[in-house]
Amino acid sequence: MGILVKAEEATDYRYGYPPDQRPVDLHMDLGIINLDKPPGPTSHEVTSWVKKLLGVEKAGHGGTLGLR
């Protein structure tokens, strides 16, 4: 099934960004990053990797990151 696009309009960056063009610093300010955890590593491991990669002291997960 495809995506239905009713109209194409330019985004006024004063009011936000398309998700694929949002700057990393804005993601950091908002405090939420969606992550699709691969099978294998634990939630704790992935949280640790995120903290190291982003150079932040605090990171966590909301809910289960395990297999379905």
N, C-alpha and C positions, 0 to 999 in steps of 0.2 A: 504494500500500500504506500502510495506517495504522500507528499506534503502538499496541501492545498494552499496556494498563495493568492489572496484576494487582491492585494495591491502591493506595489513596491514603492517605498518611500525612503529617502535618506534619513539617517538618524542624526538628530541634533545632539551633539556630544555634551551639551550643558545638562541634558536630561538622562544621560546614561549611554551605554555602549552595547552593541550586539555582543552576546556572550563570548564568541570566538575572537573578539577584538578588545576585550576588557583588559586593561593593563594589570600586571601582577600586583603593583602597589595598591591598587584599588581592591583587589581580592584580599590582600593582607589587612587593609583598613576595615573591611566589612567582616572579616573573620570567618568566612565560610569558603571551603574548597570542597567540591564534590569529587570523590575519588572512587574509582571502580577497582576494589582490591582484587588482585589475582588469587587463584587458589594457591595454597601453600603457606605463605607467611602468616603469622598471627596478627591480630589487630594491634597488639602491643608493638610488634616489630615494625609494622607499617607506620604507626604513630611516631616511633623513634626515628625512622628514616625521614619522615616529613619534617620533624623538628631540626634534624641535621641539615637537610637540603635547604630549608628556608631560613636557618639561623635564628630560630625563635626558641624561647624558653618553655612556652606552654603550647601544647597541642593535645587534642583528645578526639574521641569519636563519639558519635551519638547513635547508639543502637548497635545492633549486631552487624559485624562485617564478615561473618562466616558464610559458608555455602548455603544455598537455598534448600 
